[in-house]
Amino acid sequence: MAENRWLKRFLQTPIEKHDSAPWANIEKTKPVSNVAIPSEEEVNNAKQWVDMNQK
């Protein structure tokens, strides 16, 4: 029973933080598909992060 409580609590906590993701600050959405379009600044920030963290 204790294992089930731990599993339930563990599954409720988010694994990843998406606060700094480029789609976190949505500038607009496409009308038909409802796809989020990030601002140009967010796209540049995401590209810089990827370029710095390449292996």
Secondary structure, 3 states (H helix, E strand, C coil): CHHHHHHHHHHHCCCCCCCCCCCCCEEEECCCCCCEEECHHHHHHHHHHHHHCCC
